């Protein structure tokens, strides 16, 4: 791989033109972010999507790292005086790090090996004779006797042959072409096998892997991670099984060219090479490949789940009572107004005694009336079911016109004890901060969840078992994409939310809020230029993603970038309006209608403007100030609860998808434990992956098909519920 080939290589991977990837590379090197490039540089990139832009930037980093490694390898081999023109060409032509490392293997500094010791004893020429296979006749003992040396500890011909075989075995194991052949063969034919240790597995978590075997290329990612965890917990012993005879035959065909007096020794070297060197190495590689692919898939699923969770529509405009359930310490309660400001807080004791429960009922009724609470948000942790029973009966018995919903409280305790929470809610106890977070998550999931480390949000599979750096990079990218897709209100956004906006660092986010506190609300995007350490480059990157409602510039409440305001004004003129009309509610419907009917190609041609930008401006004018989450289905709210005693197989229920894995979807149906829709029960047609048919936050109709009270598991079927609807 050479630097000049990077753009064409990436373009071929994504099915685009080299000039498109060259544009992304240039913009990335200039410091532009993925959201900015995909949103505001469409003419330059040919309208590449954010996924295509991000793939390009990730591959760019990989290929540049590959080139750096190639240079290191070439220098190392050259310093050894062993770099040939053919080898140099081979190394420069690789497109994968593994290929480069295979070619470097014979020249890599190693620990002291048996082959090294044999070479030090002067047995390299004998090994060369064995590998050359040119001696078809002659006395093997006489030939080998020339290498006997008491000084080197070679006392017999057998000693010499043994050392030479060690050199041959190592040489065979370092053959790059052979290693690739073996990888391909083992990947298609090897099995992964597990031995089960029931003494270590007290809960029987890994019992299904007793005497378990499966072809490595059939192994689903979630199972790889489960097996890895079982091995880590000492409950499983894992190894690779293959047909040794067939593999050795493959090596024979690759290595043995013709009969020679050393044929038996060469076959012995091949046997030793496979069992002592190649198989352990290949086994490690297969396990590493399985793990890498499983981790990549797990991280991908986590990222998609997180994006879906962050994009759940806000239930804005509600005064919300947040309830953080608990047994011993009671249920923590906080009431927040539609802006998220805390109005009241306290503790409810609903599981200790009848008197305490009745007192709590009176308290809740009083607070609901006092603060005009119209929505309750109940955390789904310990005592959630009892709290939901309490709320349901309270609503029913007192005829209160209010709804409630169950909210994931994952990460709430981490947030409540964080420095950020102490800064935001300095006057409240840690436990009350958790209730505040549970309430605010309903009002705007994105704004609240960005305050929590993504790993703690609880929508992944085996997130603690995967590469944490790769997980963090992916989740940060997901949060960045979500925040910039929605945009942020410059006058209300927290530093946590602002820090994920394109071009804004954590320090800059703090400076923005500080400037807002000291100078009052931002009246237009140009005011951003007054914020310390927010220079022209940062302004260009962030301005289009920040919104200002009721400001001095109407276009500031749209995703139109300031650099396109002049073009937007001209487009408005062609529609028969001006920017001022965007502030007139009576004019907006007419502007929307005209923008929708207009011909973007004709406008772009008449104004000598880029078609993608014109299309985006017209789209923005159709929906000024609109939150892109508004078109998504709202979260499920309830007024009553399904009792455990009501549950039986065949019951049809409605629930909310809380988490998605490779093997199915977990659904909250109002019980302590979420039910599982196995992938086979998701749809009447074949489902390749659960994400193809359901998303986190979806409200789904399900049928209960199994109840395992002992293990606390409920089996659900979406396809059977669909059939009966």
ABEGO torsion letter per residue (X at the ends): XBAAAAAAAAAAAAGBBAAAAAAAAAAAAAGBBAAAAAAAAAAAAGGBBAAAAAAAAAAAAAAAAAAAAAAAAAAAAAAAGABBAAAAAAAAABABAAAAAAAAAAABBBBBBAAAAAAAAGAAAAAAAAAAGABABEBAAAAAAAABBAAAGBABAAAAAAAAAAAAAAAAAABAAAAAAAAAAAAAABBBBBBBBAAABAAGAAAAABGBBBBAAABBAAAAAAAAAAAAAGABBBBBBBBAAAAAAAAAAAABABBBAAAAAAAAAAAAAAAAAAAAAAAAAAAAAAAAAAAAAAAAAAAAAAAAAAABBBBBGBBBBBBBBBAAAEBBBBBBBAAGBBABBEBBBAAABAAAAAAAAAAAAAAAAAAGBABBBBBABBGAAAAAAAAAAAAAAAGBBBBBBBBBABGAAAAAABAAAAAABAABBAAAAAAAAAAAAAABAAAAAAABBAAAAGABBGAAABBAAAAAAAAAAAAAAAAAAAEBBAAABBAAAAAABBGBBAAAAAAAAAAAAAAEBBABAAAAAABBGBBAAAAAAAAAABBBBGBABAAAABABBAAAAAAAAAAAAAAGBBAAAAABAAAAAAAAAAAAABBAAAAAAAAGBBAAAAAAAAAAAABBGBBAAAABBBBBBBABBBBAAABBBGBBBBBBBABBBAAEBBBBAGBABBBBBBAAAABABBBABAAAABBBGBBBBBBBABBBAAAGBBBBBAAAAAAAX
